[in-house]
Amino acid sequence: MIELLIILKGLLIGMIVSLPIGPLGLISIQRTLNKGWRAGFLSGLGGALSDLCYSSLAILGMGLIDDFLEKNRYFFNGVTGVLFLIVGINIIIKAIGDKELEEEKEVIHPALSTFLMGLSNPMTFLIFLAIFAKMGIDVESENLIESIVFIISIFMGSTIFWFFTTNWLKISKKDYEMDKLIFFEKIIGIMITLFGLFSLLKVIFKF
């Protein structure tokens, strides 16, 4: 019988990795404010799907990925940096030119775009390993069913987090003046741009 503790740990980890302290979380917040709840939630869901891929690799024992990441880390940093730089600058330019936030149609599906951006940053794999070690999770478990349930629990934790977060943002948005929302969008754009610049600096200076 699968322990309830495994499911609860998975839900907790899913919520922790979804905290909007990184570029994907900021993009999801920005899209919620700018394009509505659906775009924001789907953006969070795309990030959760990329987390699902890397948590699966960590849990199912893909040990060789460590060497692969180490050999190609500058390439991945470069790709991630360029993507976030483009997104961040685009958000800033649009926020500067806008008098109000308008809901717009996405050229690329919001979930697909954040999923691809998430996959371009395989350092997420190392983040999962660190969290698993901190919480005493055995990534070498031979119980396949238990591992699959744990992976699904992580994804569900991320999904639940973004469902409630984007709904809260949708409700809270009505309480703020438009100028404050546009200012907040500029800040998000600047932060995402800085994430991109930092990734590119790591490629240039090899650190």
C-alpha positions as CSV (number, residue, x, y, z in Angstrom):
1,M,0.0,0.0,0.0
2,I,1.3,3.4,-1.0
3,E,2.0,5.6,2.0
4,L,0.1,8.8,2.4
5,L,3.3,10.5,3.4
6,I,4.8,9.9,-0.1
7,I,1.8,11.7,-1.7
8,L,1.9,14.6,0.9
9,K,5.7,15.0,0.3
10,G,5.1,15.1,-3.5
11,L,2.4,17.7,-3.2
12,L,4.6,19.9,-0.9
13,I,7.6,19.6,-3.3
14,G,5.4,20.5,-6.2
15,M,4.3,23.7,-4.4
16,I,7.8,24.6,-3.3
17,V,9.3,24.4,-6.8
18,S,6.3,26.5,-8.2
19,L,7.0,29.4,-5.9
20,P,7.2,32.4,-8.2
21,I,10.8,33.4,-7.4
22,G,12.2,32.4,-10.8
23,P,11.5,33.6,-14.4
24,L,8.8,31.1,-15.2
25,G,6.8,32.0,-12.1
26,L,7.2,35.7,-12.9
27,I,6.1,35.1,-16.5
28,S,3.0,33.2,-15.2
29,I,2.1,36.2,-12.9
30,Q,2.7,38.7,-15.7
31,R,0.4,36.8,-18.1
32,T,-2.3,36.5,-15.4
33,L,-2.3,40.3,-14.9
34,N,-1.9,41.1,-18.6
35,K,-3.8,38.3,-20.5
36,G,-6.2,36.9,-17.9
37,W,-6.5,33.9,-15.6
38,R,-6.5,31.2,-18.4
39,A,-3.2,32.4,-19.9
40,G,-1.6,32.7,-16.4
41,F,-2.8,29.3,-15.2
42,L,-1.7,27.5,-18.4
43,S,1.7,29.2,-18.2
44,G,2.1,27.8,-14.7
45,L,0.9,24.4,-16.0
46,G,3.6,24.5,-18.7
47,G,6.3,25.1,-16.1
48,A,4.8,22.3,-14.0
49,L,5.1,19.9,-17.0
50,S,8.8,20.8,-17.4
51,D,9.2,20.1,-13.7
52,L,7.5,16.8,-14.2
53,C,10.1,15.8,-16.8
54,Y,13.0,16.6,-14.6
55,S,11.5,15.2,-11.4
56,S,10.9,12.0,-13.4
57,L,14.6,11.9,-14.5
58,A,15.7,12.4,-10.9
59,I,13.4,9.8,-9.3
60,L,13.7,7.1,-12.0
61,G,17.5,7.0,-11.6
62,M,18.9,8.7,-14.7
63,G,22.3,9.2,-13.2
64,L,24.1,9.8,-16.5
65,I,22.3,13.2,-16.8
66,D,24.8,14.7,-14.3
67,D,27.7,14.2,-16.8
68,F,25.5,15.4,-19.7
69,L,24.5,18.6,-17.8
70,E,28.1,19.3,-16.8
71,K,29.4,19.0,-20.4
72,N,26.7,21.1,-21.9
73,R,25.9,23.6,-19.1
74,Y,27.2,26.6,-21.0
75,F,25.1,25.8,-24.0
76,F,22.0,25.5,-21.9
77,N,22.8,28.7,-20.0
78,G,23.1,30.4,-23.3
79,V,19.8,29.2,-24.7
80,T,18.0,30.0,-21.4
81,G,19.6,33.4,-21.2
82,V,18.6,34.4,-24.8
83,L,15.0,33.2,-24.2
84,F,14.5,35.0,-21.0
85,L,16.2,38.1,-22.4
86,I,13.8,38.2,-25.3
87,V,10.7,37.7,-23.1
88,G,11.8,40.2,-20.5
89,I,12.6,43.0,-22.9
90,N,9.3,42.3,-24.8
91,I,7.4,42.7,-21.5
92,I,9.2,46.0,-20.6
93,I,8.7,47.5,-24.1
94,K,5.0,46.6,-24.0
95,A,4.5,47.9,-20.5
96,I,6.1,51.2,-21.4
97,G,3.9,51.7,-24.4
98,D,0.6,50.6,-22.8
99,K,-1.8,52.9,-21.1
100,E,-3.8,49.9,-19.9
101,L,-3.4,46.1,-19.6
102,E,-5.3,44.4,-22.3
103,E,-6.0,40.6,-22.6
104,E,-4.3,39.5,-25.9
105,K,-4.2,36.2,-27.8
106,E,-0.9,34.3,-27.5
107,V,1.1,33.6,-30.7
108,I,2.4,30.5,-29.0
109,H,0.2,28.5,-26.6
110,P,1.1,29.8,-23.1
111,A,1.6,26.3,-21.7
112,L,3.9,25.3,-24.6
113,S,6.0,28.4,-24.3
114,T,6.8,28.0,-20.5
115,F,7.2,24.2,-21.0
116,L,9.9,24.8,-23.6
117,M,11.6,27.5,-21.6
118,G,11.5,25.2,-18.5
119,L,13.1,22.4,-20.5
120,S,15.8,24.7,-21.7
121,N,17.0,25.0,-18.1
122,P,17.9,21.5,-17.0
123,M,19.5,22.8,-13.8
124,T,16.0,22.2,-12.5
125,F,17.1,18.6,-12.3
126,L,19.8,19.5,-9.7
127,I,17.2,21.5,-7.8
128,F,15.1,18.5,-7.5
129,L,18.0,16.4,-6.3
130,A,18.8,19.0,-3.6
131,I,15.2,19.1,-2.4
132,F,14.9,15.3,-2.4
133,A,18.1,15.1,-0.3
134,K,16.9,17.7,2.1
135,M,13.6,15.9,2.6
136,G,15.2,12.5,2.8
137,I,13.6,11.2,-0.4
138,D,15.2,7.9,-1.7
139,V,15.6,8.6,-5.5
140,E,17.0,5.0,-5.9
141,S,13.7,3.4,-4.8
142,E,13.0,0.1,-6.6
143,N,9.2,0.5,-6.1
144,L,8.1,1.7,-9.5
145,I,4.5,2.3,-8.6
146,E,5.5,4.3,-5.6
147,S,7.9,6.4,-7.7
148,I,5.2,7.1,-10.3
149,V,2.7,8.2,-7.7
150,F,5.3,10.4,-6.1
151,I,6.0,12.1,-9.5
152,I,2.3,12.6,-10.2
153,S,1.9,14.1,-6.7
154,I,4.7,16.6,-7.5
155,F,2.9,17.6,-10.7
156,M,-0.5,17.9,-8.8
157,G,1.1,20.1,-6.1
158,S,2.4,22.5,-8.8
159,T,-1.0,22.5,-10.5
160,I,-2.9,23.2,-7.3
161,F,-0.5,26.0,-6.5
162,W,-1.0,27.8,-9.8
163,F,-4.7,27.2,-9.8
164,F,-5.1,29.1,-6.5
165,T,-2.3,31.6,-7.2
166,T,-3.7,32.8,-10.5
167,N,-7.3,32.9,-9.2
168,W,-6.0,35.1,-6.3
169,L,-4.2,37.4,-8.7
170,K,-7.3,37.6,-10.9
171,I,-9.4,38.7,-7.8
172,S,-6.7,41.0,-6.4
173,K,-6.2,42.7,-9.8
174,K,-9.5,44.5,-9.4
175,D,-8.3,46.2,-6.2
176,Y,-5.3,47.9,-7.8
177,E,-5.1,51.0,-10.1
178,M,-4.0,50.4,-13.6
179,D,-0.8,52.5,-13.2
180,K,0.3,50.2,-10.3
181,L,-0.3,47.1,-12.4
182,I,1.7,48.4,-15.3
183,F,4.5,49.4,-13.0
184,F,4.4,45.9,-11.5
185,E,4.6,44.5,-15.0
186,K,7.7,46.6,-15.8
187,I,9.4,45.2,-12.6
188,I,8.6,41.7,-13.7
189,G,10.0,42.4,-17.2
190,I,13.2,43.8,-15.6
191,M,13.6,40.8,-13.3
192,I,13.2,38.3,-16.2
193,T,15.7,40.3,-18.3
194,L,18.2,40.2,-15.4
195,F,17.7,36.4,-15.2
196,G,18.6,36.2,-18.9
197,L,21.6,38.5,-18.5
198,F,22.9,36.5,-15.6
199,S,22.7,33.2,-17.6
200,L,24.6,34.8,-20.5
201,L,27.2,36.2,-18.2
202,K,27.8,32.6,-16.9
203,V,28.5,31.6,-20.5
204,I,30.8,34.5,-21.2
205,F,32.8,34.3,-18.0
206,K,32.6,30.5,-17.6
207,F,31.3,30.4,-14.0
